[in-house]
Amino acid sequence: MNMDMLLFGRGGAINTDRVVLIANARSSPIKRLIKTINSERIFDLTYGSPCETVILFENGCIALVHRTPGEVVRALTRASETDHDIPPWW
């Protein structure tokens, strides 16, 4: 299995092959989703910055990130198109 990773600076990374959903963290349905998920399945990759985006994975885990949904989508798109030339902290 080929694992494509997208780094979120300061040591956090996600497996891009397992992403199911990228959503705005301020959305009411997403806030309700976060409340229903066991805290052991939530990974905080904000490093103290305000949470902008929630990423849902195939296994039901979620990642909270400080980048906007648009930035995350662009980085995922560029990573798949450009043979991984994105700097780790984009």
N, C-alpha and C positions, 0 to 999 in steps of 0.2 A: 504494500500500500504506500503510495506517495503522499507524504504529509507536507502541505504548504502552510507555513506559519507566517502570521502577520504580527510584527512586534509593536507594542504600545509604549515603548520607552521605559526606562527604569526597571527593565527585567520582565515585563508582562508580555505574553504572546498568546494568540489564539490559533487553533487549527482551522484554516479557512474552508477545508473540505467538509466540515461538520456544521457550518452555519446554516440555520434554517430561517432566521428572522433578524432584521436589524430595525430597531424602532426608537422613536423619541422617548426618552425617559420621563418626560412630562405628561405623556398621554395617560388619561385615566384608566383605560383598559390595561395598559402596561403596569401602572402602579398597582392595580388589583392583582395582576399576575405575580408580581414580585412578592406581595403579601402572602400568596398561597404557596409559594415554593419554600421548601425546607432550607434553612440558612446554610446548611452544608453544601448546597448546590448553587450557591451564589458566590461568584468570584468578583471581588472589587478591584478593578484595575485603574481606578481614578487617581490613586496616590495623593489623596487629599483635595483634589480639584473637584469642582461641581460635576455631578454625573449628568452627561448629555445624552448618552445612548445606551440602550440595552440590547445585547446580542444573545439570542436564544440558539441553543445547539440541539442536535438530534437527540441527545440523551436526556434532555430536559433541564440541563444546567444553563445558567445565564451568566453573562459577564457584564459588569457595569464599567463603562469607559468614559473618559473625559472628552473624547472627540465627538463632533456632531455626527448625526447619521449620514449626512452627505459626504463628510470626509472619510468615514469608514467605508462607504460604498465605493467611492472613488479609489481608495487605496486597494480594496479587494479587486476591483476591476483592473486597475493598473498592474497589480501583482500577477494576475492571470494572463495579461496581454504582453507584458514586457519582460518576461523571464526573470522576475524577481529583482529588478534594479532599484527598488524603492529603499531609501535609507531607513534604518531601523526605527527612527523616531518621527518620520514623515510629519 
